[in-house]
């Protein structure tokens, strides 16, 4: 059940504080390391999506970006969601690794707030994602690239709303990333399973389109800003209690007749060398969910570092 919490940020648990402290203590790559890994213009793979031009993706959607071989990233984010005067906080953690220049994996966890004025406590399901970039075409001042994206959500969560089921998602993502303009398009299909709850959850089609612009062209040694606008669509198939046909949506949003929702997202990538800060906000454009709660807004702030 979504819980109302005051506007003040809940206290961070000691584990979350330790992760944030580790991020702050991690130093940037030295120039030699950065050039060798393609993060500096002129490094060996600098023209690839691991390099200086193609290192972005949508804030709320997906993109074909991959890490360089042997590279890894750590990210910590905080989310706030408001719907029908109810406020909800959550923390997100993710760890990514580049198996090759074209293939990467990512593990992420979502941590819920315990209640009004309380610290963060229970975790959602563990999600494991992967991406394989099968196409890349370097052009003057930019790169076209595309990837197969996929993932699985495992029934490991302790949060009240976490589905007790294994869900699988797969799709395609493509992008053009240039020095001035960036364009992304992604389509995914999420296959939801029933699990042990007796809820036959309908599958979901997800689609994202994003346009980015770099107002000021800068180099690797200078702070860089990319502004991003997104359209994020979700098409839900009907869900029901097993053997009982369609039903009204329950208080966890797991049961309902389905529908279509379209959201608009606005955000920015604020990067300096191998650090990135990503603020963003998402608001509804169209809500065709039958019986579903209408979202007021969804905000996120994430800090990410690559090694």
Secondary structure in CASP SS format (residue, H / E / C, confidence):
PFRMAT SS
TARGET T0000
AUTHOR 0000-0000-0000
METHOD secondary structure of the structure
MODEL  1
X C 1.00
X C 1.00
X C 1.00
X C 1.00
X C 1.00
X C 1.00
X C 1.00
X C 1.00
X C 1.00
X C 1.00
X C 1.00
X C 1.00
X C 1.00
X H 1.00
X H 1.00
X H 1.00
X H 1.00
X H 1.00
X H 1.00
X H 1.00
X H 1.00
X H 1.00
X H 1.00
X H 1.00
X H 1.00
X C 1.00
X C 1.00
X C 1.00
X C 1.00
X C 1.00
X H 1.00
X H 1.00
X H 1.00
X H 1.00
X H 1.00
X H 1.00
X C 1.00
X C 1.00
X C 1.00
X C 1.00
X C 1.00
X C 1.00
X C 1.00
X C 1.00
X C 1.00
X C 1.00
X C 1.00
X C 1.00
X C 1.00
X C 1.00
X C 1.00
X C 1.00
X C 1.00
X C 1.00
X C 1.00
X C 1.00
X C 1.00
X C 1.00
X C 1.00
X C 1.00
X C 1.00
X C 1.00
X C 1.00
X C 1.00
X C 1.00
X C 1.00
X C 1.00
X C 1.00
X C 1.00
X C 1.00
X C 1.00
X E 1.00
X E 1.00
X E 1.00
X E 1.00
X E 1.00
X E 1.00
X E 1.00
X E 1.00
X E 1.00
X E 1.00
X E 1.00
X E 1.00
X C 1.00
X C 1.00
X E 1.00
X E 1.00
X E 1.00
X E 1.00
X E 1.00
X E 1.00
X E 1.00
X E 1.00
X E 1.00
X E 1.00
X E 1.00
X E 1.00
X E 1.00
X C 1.00
X C 1.00
X C 1.00
X C 1.00
X E 1.00
X E 1.00
X E 1.00
X E 1.00
X E 1.00
X E 1.00
X E 1.00
X E 1.00
X E 1.00
X E 1.00
X E 1.00
X C 1.00
X C 1.00
X C 1.00
X C 1.00
X C 1.00
X C 1.00
X E 1.00
X E 1.00
X E 1.00
X E 1.00
X C 1.00
X C 1.00
X E 1.00
X E 1.00
X E 1.00
X E 1.00
X E 1.00
X E 1.00
X E 1.00
X E 1.00
X E 1.00
X E 1.00
X E 1.00
X E 1.00
X E 1.00
X E 1.00
X C 1.00
X C 1.00
X E 1.00
X E 1.00
X E 1.00
X E 1.00
X E 1.00
X E 1.00
X E 1.00
X E 1.00
X E 1.00
X E 1.00
X E 1.00
X E 1.00
X E 1.00
X C 1.00
X C 1.00
X C 1.00
X C 1.00
X C 1.00
X C 1.00
X C 1.00
X C 1.00
X C 1.00
X C 1.00
X C 1.00
X C 1.00
X E 1.00
X E 1.00
X E 1.00
X E 1.00
X E 1.00
X E 1.00
X E 1.00
X E 1.00
X E 1.00
X E 1.00
X E 1.00
X E 1.00
X C 1.00
X C 1.00
X E 1.00
X E 1.00
X E 1.00
X E 1.00
X E 1.00
X E 1.00
X E 1.00
X E 1.00
X E 1.00
X E 1.00
X E 1.00
X C 1.00
X C 1.00
X C 1.00
X C 1.00
X C 1.00
X C 1.00
X C 1.00
X E 1.00
X E 1.00
X C 1.00
X C 1.00
X C 1.00
X E 1.00
X E 1.00
X E 1.00
X E 1.00
X E 1.00
X E 1.00
X E 1.00
X E 1.00
X E 1.00
X E 1.00
X C 1.00
X C 1.00
X C 1.00
X C 1.00
X C 1.00
X C 1.00
X C 1.00
X C 1.00
X C 1.00
X C 1.00
X E 1.00
X E 1.00
X E 1.00
X E 1.00
X E 1.00
X E 1.00
X E 1.00
X E 1.00
X E 1.00
X E 1.00
X E 1.00
X E 1.00
X E 1.00
X C 1.00
X C 1.00
X C 1.00
X E 1.00
X E 1.00
X C 1.00
X C 1.00
X C 1.00
X C 1.00
X E 1.00
X C 1.00
X C 1.00
X C 1.00
X C 1.00
X C 1.00
X C 1.00
X C 1.00
X C 1.00
X C 1.00
X C 1.00
X C 1.00
X C 1.00
X E 1.00
X E 1.00
X E 1.00
X E 1.00
X E 1.00
X E 1.00
X E 1.00
X E 1.00
X E 1.00
X E 1.00
X E 1.00
X E 1.00
X E 1.00
X E 1.00
X C 1.00
X C 1.00
X E 1.00
X E 1.00
X E 1.00
X E 1.00
X E 1.00
X E 1.00
X E 1.00
X E 1.00
X E 1.00
X E 1.00
X E 1.00
X E 1.00
X E 1.00
X C 1.00
X C 1.00
X C 1.00
X C 1.00
X C 1.00
X C 1.00
X C 1.00
X E 1.00
X E 1.00
X E 1.00
X E 1.00
X E 1.00
X E 1.00
X E 1.00
X E 1.00
X E 1.00
X E 1.00
X E 1.00
X E 1.00
X C 1.00
END
